[in-house]
């Protein structure tokens, strides 16, 4: 018997909230992702079927959740997987303006953005430091600094998390390459996708089996749930 869309969606939601977010020695790094969305990424890492790609880790809040899932996966007897991460790695105010075409606001996020950018080595150095603090750096294979579209990656991924589809322009820029890198049956998770119209735009590049938005599961805006989770066909 074929599941209808409602039944299928209920099952996909259950998969990504099946295990609670673990407690870590240093907690999760500063960032804008809710605990509920981090739980989705943790379960995605825990249940990953193959190699993992992350685009836009910033300071490693999402990376920590995925890597913690991969660590638990290995603890449970799973094989080690490759985990590649790509980020601009901003090191100056000028670079911020060049990359994002917006002024560099010293007070953004209570000054924490400026603190990370001006940290020796920039934001990627902070990312590495945050992973080391929770003994998770060993689960990240490569941290690549630069534009995702110029990065030297060629393997197929079974789990992709992308924090670079914030608007239509970014979707059209990044989705062709993401679709190219997705293995059959890939799970793709996108941050800041909260409308059906934008979800449809993202999914138009993929061979979708099922999908859900965390905002639909937790509609209270205070929860800050804003992930789109897509499972592709095998």
C-alpha positions in Angstrom: 0.0 0.0 0.0 1.4 3.4 -1.0 1.7 6.0 1.7 -0.1 9.3 1.0 1.8 12.6 1.4 0.6 13.3 4.9 1.6 9.8 6.2 4.9 10.0 4.4 5.7 13.4 5.8 4.8 12.3 9.4 7.4 9.4 9.0 10.1 11.8 7.6 9.6 14.2 10.5 9.9 11.4 13.0 13.2 10.3 11.6 14.9 13.7 12.2 13.6 14.1 15.7 14.1 10.5 16.9 17.1 11.1 19.1 17.5 14.2 21.4 20.4 16.6 21.0 23.3 15.5 23.2 24.9 17.5 25.9 28.5 18.6 24.9 31.3 19.7 27.2 31.4 23.2 25.7 27.9 23.3 24.4 27.0 24.5 20.9 28.9 27.5 19.4 27.2 30.8 19.0 24.9 31.1 16.1 21.3 31.6 14.9 20.1 28.0 14.6 17.5 26.8 17.2 18.0 23.7 19.3 15.2 22.0 17.4 16.9 22.6 14.0 20.2 21.4 15.5 18.3 18.2 16.5 17.5 17.6 12.9 21.1 18.0 11.8 22.3 15.7 14.7 19.9 13.0 13.6 20.8 13.5 9.9 24.5 12.9 10.8 23.6 10.0 13.1 21.7 8.3 10.2 23.9 9.3 7.3 24.4 6.6 4.7 27.5 8.0 3.1 29.7 11.1 2.9 28.7 14.5 4.1 29.0 18.0 2.7 28.3 21.3 4.5 28.2 24.7 2.7 28.4 27.7 5.0 29.3 26.5 8.5 30.1 30.0 9.8 31.5 29.3 13.4 30.5 25.7 13.6 27.1 25.6 15.4 25.6 23.4 12.6 28.9 21.6 12.1 29.0 20.6 15.8 25.6 19.0 15.5 26.4 17.0 12.4 29.8 15.9 13.7 28.3 14.9 17.0 25.8 12.7 15.0 28.7 11.2 13.1 30.6 10.5 16.3 27.6 8.7 17.8 27.1 6.8 14.5 30.7 5.4 14.8 30.1 4.7 18.5 27.1 2.6 17.5 29.3 0.6 15.1 29.0 2.6 11.9 31.8 3.1 9.5 33.8 6.3 9.3 32.5 8.8 6.7 34.1 11.7 4.9 32.8 15.1 6.0 33.7 18.1 3.8 32.9 21.7 4.9 33.2 24.8 2.7 33.0 28.5 3.9 34.2 31.9 2.8 36.3 32.2 6.0 36.0 35.9 6.5 39.1 37.6 7.9 38.4 41.3 7.6 35.7 43.9 7.3 36.7 44.6 3.7 36.3 41.0 2.8 32.9 40.9 4.5 31.7 43.8 2.3 33.2 42.2 -0.8 31.6 38.8 -0.2 28.2 39.9 1.1 27.7 43.3 -0.5 26.6 44.9 2.8 28.3 47.2 5.4 30.2 45.5 8.2 28.3 46.3 11.3 30.5 46.1 14.4 27.5 45.7 16.7 25.9 42.8 14.7 24.9 40.0 17.0 26.1 41.9 20.0 29.6 42.3 18.5 30.1 38.5 18.2 30.4 38.7 14.4 33.2 41.3 14.6 34.9 39.3 17.3 35.0 36.2 15.0 36.1 38.1 11.9 38.9 39.9 13.7 40.1 36.7 15.5 43.5 35.6 14.3 42.9 33.5 11.3 39.3 34.8 10.9 36.1 32.8 11.2 37.5 29.5 10.1 40.0 29.6 12.9 37.1 30.1 15.3 35.2 27.2 13.6 38.2 24.9 14.2 38.6 26.1 17.8 35.0 25.4 18.5 35.2 21.9 17.1 38.4 21.2 19.1 36.6 22.3 22.3 34.1 19.4 21.9 36.7 16.9 20.5 34.8 16.8 17.2 37.4 18.1 14.7 38.5 14.6 13.9 35.1 13.9 12.4 35.5 16.7 9.8 37.7 15.6 6.9 38.3 18.8 5.0 37.6 22.5 5.9 37.9 24.4 2.6 38.2 28.2 2.6 36.6 29.9 -0.4 33.6 30.0 -2.7 31.7 26.7 -2.7 31.4 26.9 -6.5 35.2 27.1 -6.9 36.0 24.4 -4.3 37.9 21.3 -5.5 35.3 18.7 -4.4 34.1 16.0 -6.7 32.7 13.1 -4.6 29.0 12.3 -4.3 27.4 13.0 -1.0 24.6 11.2 0.9 24.0 14.2 3.3 24.3 17.8 2.3 23.6 20.8 4.6 23.5 24.2 2.9 23.3 27.6 4.6 23.6 29.4 1.3 20.1 29.4 -0.2 18.7 32.5 1.6 17.1 34.1 -1.5 16.2 33.3 -5.1 19.6 34.5 -6.4 21.5 32.2 -4.0 19.2 29.3 -4.8 19.8 29.6 -8.6 23.5 30.1 -8.0 24.1 27.1 -5.8 21.5 24.5 -6.5 22.8 23.2 -9.9 26.2 22.3 -8.2 24.5 20.9 -5.1 22.2 18.7 -7.3 25.3 17.5 -9.2 27.0 16.5 -5.9 24.0 14.7 -4.4 24.2 10.9 -4.6 20.9 8.9 -5.2 18.9 8.9 -2.0 20.7 12.0 -0.7 19.3 13.9 2.2 19.6 17.7 1.7 19.0 20.2 4.5 18.7 23.9 3.8 18.6 26.7 6.3 16.4 29.8 6.1 13.8 28.2 3.8 10.4 29.0 5.4 7.9 29.4 2.5 6.4 26.8 0.2 7.3 29.0 -2.8 11.0 29.0 -1.9 10.9 25.3 -1.0 9.4 24.6 -4.5 12.2 26.6 -6.1 14.9 24.6 -4.2 13.2 21.2 -4.9 12.8 22.1 -8.6 16.5 21.2 -9.0 16.1 17.8 -7.2 14.5 14.4 -7.8 12.4 14.6 -4.5 11.0 11.7 -2.7 9.7 13.6 0.3 10.3 16.9 2.2 9.2 18.9 5.2 9.9 22.3 6.7 10.6 22.6 10.5 8.7 25.8 10.6 5.6 23.8 9.7 6.3 21.4 12.6 7.1 24.2 15.1 5.2 27.3 13.7 5.9 29.5 16.7 8.4 32.1 15.5 10.1 32.1 18.9 11.3 28.6 18.1 13.3 30.0 15.1 12.7 26.8 13.1 13.6 27.4 9.5 15.0 24.3 7.9 13.9 22.6 4.7 14.6 18.8 4.8 14.6 17.0 1.4 15.0 13.3 0.8 15.7 12.4 -2.9 14.9 9.3 -4.8 17.3 6.4 -4.8 
